[in-house]
Amino acid sequence: MKNYVETIAKAGAPLTLASAPAGFQPWLLADLARAAFAKGARAVFVAPDDLAAHQLLDAAHFFAPEVETLYIPAWDSLPYDRASPSLRVAADRVAGLAGLLRPVKTPQLVATTVNALIQRTLKPERLARLSARIAPGERIDRDALAEMLVANGYVRTDTVMDAGEFAVRGGILDLFPAGTEQALRLDFFGDEIETLRLFDPASQMTSGTSAGFDLLPVSEALLGKESIQRFRRGYVDRFGAAATGDPLYQAVSDGRRLAGMENWLPLFEDGLGTAFDYLGDDDIIVRDEGTSLAAEQRFAAIDDYHGNRVSAMTREPGSYRPLPPDALYLTKAEWDGVLE
């Protein structure tokens, strides 16, 4: 057992592990996570779909509870859709990527999917700048915090029930941040956070206190001042002055989120990265055999959805102005290059 782990961990080129049953993968990945930890690195499993990724993490946690697990999903919306990814999935994706920015302090196993890796995302340094530490005793204007939450993808509600939501009631701000198991209740005294308590969204009852947490965005499409200005310039440069009448352009200009706006993510940012940019040189990546077919199907689907949008725009100009696939996703050549 020890020999094969050392062989994989020290390999200088891709290896193929053949005739291994699917049930062996959790054992393998847990062992590799321990081996990678010795070098300050992680084990990363690339699954063909979300179900396979979740099954592996659940089994690995059962067999190796000391191994920390991270999950990085893809958006649960179709390419070029008019719907946005769900708040929960968007928050989990950002939290997973942010987890890769932290030092490895315990054996760590990361699971992700082909779709999640093909999709472009915020650069690591950009996401690092967007993280803010919130703790009792910190001074921050409650209204300014609410504005920042909206810009970072949070949705204001009357009662917080799920990830990505927040509510303001007098001197209390309830919040369900990305990457946390429970919601948080911030009790303000003036502009100072007096207490920070955990609470159960289902019952709204507090269950303890927190020493602090890292506040992350719950969306990769941000509506800060600079992002809005960048989007406005990019949208006009790409689609012309006539596009300023589009509902998307109007909504973003007003600082409002519009369903499906994530499909124009490149216009909000000064360049995008990929999930691979978050990984270290010593990280051990294991790819399931089903990923090759999953990648082929994903690239075909992206091209198909994009082609449909282009055809629709020809019939009805201005109805939907899609960005080219390579702006939002890795190309087939880039994907093959990463695998090599």
C-alpha positions, 0 to 999 in steps of 0.5 A, a space after each residue: 500500500 505504501 509503495 504505490 502511494 509513494 510511486 504516485 506522489 513522486 511521479 514526474 509525469 502522468 500515470 495511469 492506474 488501471 483495473 482499480 474498482 471505483 470503491 478503491 478511489 476514496 482509499 487512494 485519495 485519502 492516502 494521497 492526501 496524507 502523502 501530499 500533506 508532507 509537502 504542504 500540498 493537496 490531493 485533488 480528484 477530478 470527477 465526471 459529474 457532481 454525483 461522483 464528486 459527492 460520493 467520493 468525498 462522503 466515502 473518504 470522510 467515512 474512511 479518513 475523518 481526519 482528512 479535510 475535504 473541499 468541494 468546488 462545483 460548477 454553476 448549476 445553470 446551463 451555458 448562456 442561460 437566462 438564469 443565474 446559478 443558485 445562491 447555494 452553488 455560487 457560494 459553495 464555488 467561491 468558498 471552495 476556491 477561497 479554501 485553496 488560498 489558505 495554507 494546508 494545515 492538515 491532509 486535504 482532499 479537494 473534489 471538483 468536476 470537469 465542468 467546474 475546471 473548464 469554466 473560467 473564474 476570478 483570479 486568485 489574487 482578486 478573490 484574496 482581495 475580496 475577503 474581509 475578516 469580520 469579528 467582534 470589536 471590529 468597526 464597520 458601518 452597518 449600511 456600508 456593510 449591507 451595500 458591500 454584501 449586495 455588490 458581492 452577490 448577497 440577496 437581501 431578504 426579510 429572514 435569512 434561510 440559505 447561503 448568500 442571504 442577509 437581513 437587517 433588523 434595527 441594530 442586527 444584521 443576519 447573514 449566511 456567508 459562503 463556506 460556513 455551516 451556520 448563519 451568523 447574527 451580527 449585533 451592532 452597537 453604533 458602528 461596532 460589532 458587539 457580538 457575533 452569534 451562530 444561529 439555525 436558519 430553520 428555527 432562527 434560534 442562536 446556538 453559540 458564539 463565533 470569534 470571527 469569520 472570513 467574509 467572501 463573495 457569493 458570486 463571481 459577478 460583482 457589482 462594485 463601482 469599478 466592476 460596473 464601470 468596466 462592464 459598461 465600457 466592455 459591453 459598448 466596446 464589444 456590442 456597440 452604442 445601440 446595446 446601451 438600451 439592453 435590459 442587462 446594460 441598464 440593470 448593471 448600470 443601476 447596480 442591480 443584479 439581473 438573472 443570467 448576468 454571470 454569462 458576461 463575467 469577463 466584462 466585469 473583470 480585468 481578466 479571468 483565471 481558472 481553478 488550475 491557477 489556485 492549485 500548487 505545483 506539488 498538488 496531486 491530481 487524480 482524474 477519473 476515467 469518465 472525465 474524457 467523455 464528460 469533457 467532450 460532452 461539455 465542449 459540444 454543449 457549450 458550442 451548441 448553446 452558443 450557436 443557438 444564441 447567435 442564431 437567435 440574435 440574427 433573427 432578433 437583433 439585441 435579444 441576447 448578445 453572447 460572448 464567445 465561448 473562449 471568453 467564459 470557458 477553456 478551449 479544447 486545446 487549453 484543456 488538452 494542454 492542462 492534462 498533458 
